[in-house]
Amino acid sequence: MFARGVELLIDGLARGMILSLLGLGITLVFGLGGILNLMLGVFAVIAVIVCSLLLGVVPGLLVAGLGGIVAVALFAFALDRSVLSLVYREEGEDRVLLGIFVTLGLSLLFEGLLFVYLAGSYFLESGVPSVSVGGAGITGSSMAVIVSAGVLFGLIYYFFNHTYLGVATRTVIQDETGAILCGIRPRRVQSIVFVLSAAIAAAGGILYALDAEVTPASAFELTTFAIMVSIVGGVDSIRGTVAAGIVLGIVITVAGALFGSYLSTVTLFAVAIAVLIYKPEQIS
């Protein structure tokens, strides 16, 4: 029983770290620019598909994964410089609503294109062997996810706390008017962070594919999980989003083992709602 509990805890931690990465993709863009990016799941799926295609060309999953992340970052940059520039011209609720419609429309468009031209299931092998510790079987995919996500979180922490651009980003999130007075150009920061959030979502999608099959239909599910994590974490709180992702990841993993995949999702939503009711100040 103890060994099984350890296995679930580790698998849940791995899944939670993936959810945290996806949630950050929502939190950064919404907290910084007031745009709810419903394209996030598509970014994740595209990264997995590109990574899968590159595996037959480049040596190793690491290089292929970096290729998938770069491809998504370039795609996000093109979207930011074109369609999203129109959204950022608006302010307040108008920006929020227009952002929802634009990113939802783009999501449906590119999901449809993926269904037509790149339909199929994509799964990535981590290449890390499973191990047994104290009778608990730890899968190679979980270990790969925990280590990779841990490195990414370290880089994200360093970026936001020890680089000029990271500090400028936090300043814009906290007070856009004050940031302008300090000589920071919010639109430039918003562009960089949108690309960064897409890259983070791409990394989350690739790590997700180490443990589950990904299809074009997965885009909606990944976006839903990301929004849930971001809301529970506080929408504009980076630390809160990371913590919420890890907790919800453990919840859905344990619930899946106890009740099955369908009821695990129901349990996840129930826990998220309970957290929001108990601590409504987190979404203020």
Secondary structure, 3 states (H helix, E strand, C coil): CHHHHHHHHHHHHHHHHHHHHHHHHHHHHHHHHCCCCCCHHHHHHHHHHHHHHHCCCCCCHHHHHHHHHHHHHHHHHHHHHCHHHHHHCCCHHHHHHHHHHHHHHHHHHHHHHHHHHCCCCECCCCCCCCEEECCEEECHHHHHHHHHHHHHHHHHHHHHHHCHHHHHHHHHHHCHHHHHHCCCCHHHHHHHHHHHHHHHHHHHHHHHCCCCCECCCHHHHHHHHHHHHHHHHCCCCHHHHHHHHHHHHHHHHHHHHHHCHHHHHHHHHHHHHHHHHHCHHHHC
